[in-house]
Structure formats: C-alpha cells, structure tokens
Amino acid sequence: MDVLLWIIAAVALAVAEIFTTTLFLLMFSAGALAAAAVAGLGASVPVQGGVFVVVSALTLVALRPVLLRHLHRSGPVGMGTATMQGATAVVVEQVDTEHGMVRLDGELWQARSLEGFGTYPPGDRVTILETAGGTVVVWHDDPPGITDLLS
C-alpha cells in the first residue's frame, strides 16, 4: 500500500512540474520514486520518509543545477542542415561540380564542389560551405579565405 501511495505522489509531482517548468517538483518526484522502491523492499515508514528527504535534497543540490545550466546554455541551438555549415567531411566518392558523395558524422551526403573549384578524390577532407536541396557544396578543408565565404 505504501508503494502505491509513493508512486501516486511521484506522478502527481511530475505532472505538477509540467505546469511550473522549474525542475523543482521533479526532484521531489525522484525522491518519492526512491521511497517507493524502499517501500517495495519492505522498509518501515520512517525509513521511507528518510529516503524521500535525502534523495529529494541530493537531487535538488546536485542534479537540478546541472540540468538548469544545460537548459539555459547561451547561444542559439542550431537545427537542420544549417548546422552543417563549416563542418569537415571526408570524400567517399569523387566530388566535382556535378556530383559526388561525402561522409559527415557517419552519414553519407550527396555533394558537389564549389563552381570552378575542382575535383576532390576519395579520402580528401573538405569543408561544407552550404546545403542546397539535400546536396552539400564543399571546398578543400580549411582553404585560405574560407571564413570570408562562410560569412
């Protein structure tokens, strides 16, 4: 019976956290789940309460600041192909101004070289300048003046 009460309390606290979004009540929910676990092992009510208090306090002090820092980190979070700009890829199929293939973070991408800037054989490292319709436009890795092109 104690287990069920602790689980209900944990769920209620987690649901309430959805409305506050402070990560405060979520720490108490973790404490209630820990108390439910020790209740399931047959611990007495005072031990269950102690586990609830200790786990809630530890998560408030140790876990919550880390989670808040992670959630409120500065700078925009990139999404989609825009995050690929400036990344380094490896040519897996010869790249020229018409077609080719590169590997970026374990994924294969259709590629072509920047107009008028040659051919890159397999194994070459290239920098992604932009994406155009699912194809990445590349240039030799870290060429002089690359930062001017990316701006």
N, C-alpha and C positions, 0 to 999 in steps of 0.2 A: 504494500500500500504506500509506503514511504517513497519507493522508487517512482511510482506513478505521479505522486504529488510534486516531486522534484522535476520530473520531465515536463509536467504541465507548467511549472514555474519557469523552466528554461525556455519553453516555447513562447510563453507569454512575454518574457523579457526580450526574446529575439524579435517577436512581432512588434513590440513597442519600440525597439531600436530602429525599425524601418521608418517610423514616423519622426524620430529625433535625429537620426544620422550623425550622432556624436561619438559612436563607438564606446559609449559609457555603459549602457544597459547590456550590451553584448558581452562585456566582461563578466557581469553578474550571471548572465545566461551560461557562460562557461563554468562558473562556479557551481551553478545548480546542476549542470550535467555531471560534474565531478562528484557532487554529493549523491546524485542518483546512482552513480557507479559504486560508491562505497556502500550505499544502502542496499544495492543488489548483492553485495558481498556479505551482508548481514551485520553491518556496523550499527552501533546504537545511535539514537537521535542526536545526542551531544557531539558524537564524532562526525556525524553527517553535517551538523551545523558548523563545526570547526573546519571541515574540509571546504565547505561553501565559502566561509570567510577567508581562509588562506588562499584558495585558488582565485577568488574574485580579487583580492588585494594584489596578488602577484601579477595577474593579467593586467590590472589597472596600472601598476607601476612599470612592468617590464614590456608587455606586449602593445598596449594602447599607444604609447609614444612612437613606437616604431611604425605601427600602422598609420598613424596620423601623418608622420613625416613622409611616408610612401604616398599617401593620398594627396598631400599638399605640396608635392615637389614642384619646383619652379620650372617654367618653360613649357611651351606647348607640347602636347603629345602628338606625334606625327601619326598619320593614318594613311593606309593605301600605298600606292606606288610613289607618292610624293616623298616618302621616307627613303626611297632608294637613291635619290639624287646624291651624288658624291661617293657612293659606296663602291667598293672594289669587287670585281667579278673575275672569274677565270674563263677564258675562251675554251669551249669544248668542241666546237665545230667552227671552221674558219669563218671569220666575220669580215664582210666587206660592206660596201654601201647599199647592197641589195638585201642580204640575208646573213644569217649565222646563228650561233647558239652560245650562250654563256651560262655559267653556274654561279648563283648568288645565294649564300646561306643554304646550300643544299638543294636549291630549286633551279630548274632549267628555265631559261627565258629566251625567247626569240630576240635577236639582236641585229643591229646594223651599225656600221661605223658612221661617224660624222661626215657629212658630204665632203668629198675631196680629201679625206684624211686617211686613205689607205686600207690595207688588209691586215688582219691580225690572225696568225696561225694558232692552232690549239696549244694551250699551255700559257699563252700570253696573259698578263694581268692587265685589265682595262678598268677605267673609271666610268661609271654611269653618269651621263650628263642630264638625261631626261628620259621620260617614258612617253611613247606616242602610240596609243591604241594597242597596248599589250606588248609592244616591242620596245626594248631599251636601246637608246642611242649611246654608243660608247666611244671612248677615245683612249689612247695609251695611258696606262696607270701613271698618275702624278706627272703629267706633262707640264712644261713651263707655261704659265698663264692660265692654268685650269681654273683658278679661283675667279678670274675675270669672266670666264664663260658661265660659271655657276651663279654668278650674281645677277 
